[in-house]
Amino acid sequence: MAAAKDMNLESLKMETGGTAAAQVERDLREMIIRLELAPGTRLSEQEIATRMGVSRQPVREALIALGKSRLVEIRPNRGTVVVRISARHMMEARFVREALEVAVARRASENFDAWTRRRIDTILARQKLAMEADDHNAFRREDEQFHIAIAAGAGCSLAWNAVADIKAHMDRVCNLQLRHPDSMMRLIGEHEAIIAAIDAKDGDGSARAMRSHLNGILADLPQIEADNPDLFE
């Protein structure tokens, strides 16, 4: 990428609850996923600290955590930069996510919490509203809530915790995928197929529907990468 851009943190706001470092990490992670902090963006500890009203220590801790997730690169004496999207890291994350979420979907077909099942209908309705509004960020948030609810309903919330730390590499590509006019409708259909198989207590069908859903991004990856060469390694 050409010269790294200066960071725009106008939308960063502190939230209640949690440590300052965790809040900073959450906000920066979300901005990286949304590509508001694009690959090549320089991240200044002092600028982040000033804008968020915290000391530099929690900012430093947040950047170290993001470095461990391979979302930023900390360069000694040269500063911290948002890394380019790595197709390899994305595919590794998808591999782990598939292994866990396919197993969760199969478990969900055996026994699923009734209250969570009703909540999924609400999530799908909100996804459709986001699609109609062409709101990619809202759609992605509801997509995440759908997967969280599947894990919770199956009694496998810890499995989602394991997924959550690595899925940012998929999420950046997903944000690009959602810009295609047909992608949101297709993803909603895939969600409906997953929950229909769970409702039918079809273990093989639930696993197959989840695997197909998570593999869909692989089919789109070559075109996404070709359309956005500056964002990828």
C-alpha positions as CSV (number, residue, x, y, z in Angstrom):
1,M,0.0,0.0,0.0
2,A,1.1,3.6,-0.5
3,A,2.0,5.8,2.4
4,A,0.1,4.9,5.5
5,K,-2.8,7.1,6.3
6,D,-3.2,9.0,9.5
7,M,-5.7,7.5,11.9
8,N,-9.2,8.9,12.2
9,L,-10.6,8.1,15.6
10,E,-13.6,10.5,15.7
11,S,-16.1,7.7,16.2
12,L,-14.2,6.1,19.1
13,K,-16.1,6.4,22.4
14,M,-15.5,4.9,25.8
15,E,-18.1,2.4,27.0
16,T,-19.1,1.5,30.5
17,G,-18.0,-1.8,32.0
18,G,-14.8,-3.7,31.5
19,T,-11.3,-2.4,31.8
20,A,-10.1,0.6,29.8
21,A,-7.7,-1.6,27.8
22,A,-10.5,-4.0,26.9
23,Q,-12.7,-1.1,25.8
24,V,-9.9,0.4,23.7
25,E,-9.2,-3.0,22.1
26,R,-12.9,-3.6,21.3
27,D,-13.3,-0.2,19.6
28,L,-10.1,-0.5,17.6
29,R,-10.9,-4.1,16.6
30,E,-14.4,-3.0,15.4
31,M,-12.9,-0.1,13.4
32,I,-10.3,-2.4,11.8
33,I,-13.1,-5.0,10.9
34,R,-15.2,-2.2,9.4
35,L,-12.1,-1.0,7.5
36,E,-12.5,2.4,9.0
37,L,-9.0,1.8,10.0
38,A,-7.7,0.5,6.7
39,P,-4.6,-1.5,6.1
40,G,-1.5,0.7,6.4
41,T,-3.1,3.1,8.9
42,R,-0.6,4.2,11.6
43,L,-1.9,4.0,15.2
44,S,-0.5,6.5,17.6
45,E,-0.7,5.5,21.3
46,Q,-0.8,9.2,22.3
47,E,-3.5,10.1,19.8
48,I,-5.7,7.2,20.9
49,A,-5.2,8.0,24.5
50,T,-6.0,11.6,24.1
51,R,-9.2,11.0,22.1
52,M,-10.4,8.3,24.4
53,G,-9.6,10.1,27.6
54,V,-7.3,7.3,29.0
55,S,-3.6,7.0,29.8
56,R,-1.2,5.4,27.3
57,Q,-0.9,2.2,29.3
58,P,-4.4,0.8,28.4
59,V,-3.8,1.8,24.8
60,R,-0.5,0.0,24.8
61,E,-2.1,-3.1,26.3
62,A,-4.9,-3.0,23.6
63,L,-2.4,-2.7,20.8
64,I,-0.4,-5.7,22.2
65,A,-3.6,-7.7,22.2
66,L,-4.4,-6.7,18.7
67,G,-0.9,-7.6,17.7
68,K,-1.4,-11.1,19.1
69,S,-4.5,-11.4,17.0
70,R,-2.4,-10.3,14.0
71,L,-4.6,-7.4,13.2
72,V,-1.8,-4.8,13.8
73,E,2.0,-5.0,13.5
74,I,4.0,-3.3,16.2
75,R,7.3,-2.1,14.7
76,P,9.9,-1.2,17.3
77,N,10.9,2.5,16.9
78,R,8.6,2.8,13.8
79,G,5.2,2.7,15.3
80,T,2.1,0.4,15.0
81,V,0.3,-0.2,11.7
82,V,-2.9,-2.0,10.8
83,V,-1.9,-5.0,8.7
84,R,-3.2,-5.9,5.3
85,I,-5.8,-8.6,5.0
86,S,-4.2,-12.0,4.9
87,A,-6.1,-14.6,2.8
88,R,-4.0,-17.3,4.5
89,H,-5.0,-16.1,8.0
90,M,-8.6,-15.8,6.9
91,M,-8.6,-19.4,5.7
92,E,-7.0,-20.6,8.9
93,A,-9.7,-18.8,10.9
94,R,-12.4,-20.3,8.7
95,F,-11.0,-23.8,9.2
96,V,-11.1,-23.5,13.0
97,R,-14.5,-21.8,13.0
98,E,-15.9,-24.6,10.8
99,A,-14.6,-27.3,13.0
100,L,-16.3,-25.7,16.1
101,E,-19.5,-24.3,14.6
102,V,-20.4,-27.4,12.6
103,A,-20.2,-29.4,15.8
104,V,-22.3,-26.8,17.6
105,A,-24.9,-26.9,14.9
106,R,-25.1,-30.7,15.3
107,R,-25.4,-30.4,19.0
108,A,-28.1,-27.7,18.5
109,S,-30.2,-30.2,16.6
110,E,-30.3,-32.5,19.5
111,N,-31.5,-30.0,22.1
112,F,-32.1,-26.3,21.7
113,D,-33.2,-23.7,24.3
114,A,-36.8,-22.6,23.4
115,W,-36.2,-19.0,24.5
116,T,-33.1,-18.6,22.4
117,R,-35.0,-20.1,19.4
118,R,-37.6,-17.3,19.7
119,R,-34.7,-14.8,19.9
120,I,-33.3,-16.1,16.6
121,D,-36.5,-15.1,14.8
122,T,-36.0,-11.6,16.0
123,I,-32.4,-11.6,14.9
124,L,-33.4,-12.8,11.4
125,A,-36.1,-10.1,11.2
126,R,-33.5,-7.4,12.1
127,Q,-31.1,-8.8,9.5
128,K,-33.8,-8.4,6.8
129,L,-34.3,-4.8,7.9
130,A,-30.6,-4.2,7.7
131,M,-30.6,-5.7,4.2
132,E,-33.4,-3.4,3.1
133,A,-31.6,-0.4,4.5
134,D,-28.3,-1.6,2.8
135,D,-26.7,-1.2,6.2
136,H,-23.7,-3.6,6.0
137,N,-22.5,-2.9,9.6
138,A,-25.9,-3.6,11.1
139,F,-26.2,-6.7,9.0
140,R,-22.8,-8.0,10.2
141,R,-23.7,-7.3,13.8
142,E,-26.9,-9.4,13.5
143,D,-24.9,-12.1,11.7
144,E,-22.7,-12.3,14.7
145,Q,-25.7,-12.4,17.0
146,F,-27.2,-15.3,15.0
147,H,-24.0,-17.4,15.5
148,I,-23.8,-16.4,19.2
149,A,-27.4,-17.5,19.7
150,I,-26.9,-20.8,18.0
151,A,-24.0,-21.6,20.4
152,A,-25.9,-20.3,23.4
153,G,-29.1,-22.3,22.5
154,A,-27.0,-25.4,22.1
155,G,-25.3,-24.9,25.5
156,C,-21.9,-24.3,23.8
157,S,-21.2,-20.6,24.6
158,L,-17.5,-21.4,25.3
159,A,-17.2,-22.7,21.8
160,W,-18.2,-19.2,20.5
161,N,-15.7,-17.6,22.8
162,A,-13.0,-19.6,21.1
163,V,-14.3,-18.5,17.7
164,A,-14.6,-14.8,18.6
165,D,-10.9,-14.2,19.0
166,I,-10.0,-15.4,15.5
167,K,-12.9,-14.5,13.4
168,A,-11.8,-10.9,12.8
169,H,-9.8,-12.1,9.9
170,M,-13.0,-13.4,8.3
171,D,-15.0,-10.4,9.3
172,R,-12.8,-7.9,7.3
173,V,-13.4,-10.1,4.2
174,C,-17.1,-10.4,5.1
175,N,-17.4,-6.7,5.1
176,L,-16.2,-6.6,1.6
177,Q,-18.4,-9.5,0.6
178,L,-21.5,-7.7,1.9
179,R,-21.0,-4.9,-0.6
180,H,-22.1,-7.2,-3.3
181,P,-25.9,-6.6,-3.9
182,D,-26.9,-10.3,-3.7
183,S,-24.8,-11.3,-0.7
184,M,-27.0,-10.3,2.2
185,M,-30.1,-12.1,0.7
186,R,-28.0,-15.2,0.2
187,L,-26.6,-15.1,3.8
188,I,-30.1,-14.8,5.2
189,G,-31.2,-17.8,3.2
190,E,-28.3,-19.8,4.6
191,H,-29.2,-18.7,8.1
192,E,-32.8,-19.8,7.5
193,A,-31.5,-23.2,6.2
194,I,-29.4,-23.7,9.4
195,I,-32.2,-23.0,11.8
196,A,-34.7,-25.1,9.7
197,A,-32.5,-28.1,10.0
198,I,-32.1,-27.5,13.8
199,D,-35.9,-27.2,14.2
200,A,-36.2,-30.5,12.3
201,K,-33.7,-32.1,14.7
202,D,-31.7,-33.1,11.6
203,G,-28.1,-33.4,12.9
204,D,-26.5,-34.2,9.5
205,G,-28.6,-31.4,7.8
206,S,-27.6,-28.9,10.5
207,A,-23.9,-29.7,10.1
208,R,-24.2,-29.6,6.3
209,A,-26.0,-26.2,6.3
210,M,-23.5,-24.6,8.7
211,R,-20.5,-26.0,6.7
212,S,-22.0,-24.6,3.4
213,H,-22.6,-21.3,5.1
214,L,-19.1,-20.9,6.4
215,N,-17.5,-22.1,3.1
216,G,-19.4,-19.6,1.0
217,I,-16.8,-16.9,1.7
218,L,-14.2,-19.1,0.0
219,A,-16.0,-19.0,-3.3
220,D,-16.1,-15.2,-3.2
221,L,-12.6,-14.7,-1.9
222,P,-10.8,-14.6,-5.3
223,Q,-13.1,-11.9,-6.7
224,I,-13.0,-9.9,-3.5
225,E,-9.2,-10.0,-3.5
226,A,-9.1,-9.0,-7.2
227,D,-11.4,-6.1,-6.6
228,N,-9.5,-4.8,-3.5
229,P,-5.8,-5.5,-4.2
230,D,-4.6,-2.6,-1.9
231,L,-6.3,-4.2,1.1
232,F,-4.6,-7.6,0.8
233,E,-1.1,-8.9,1.4
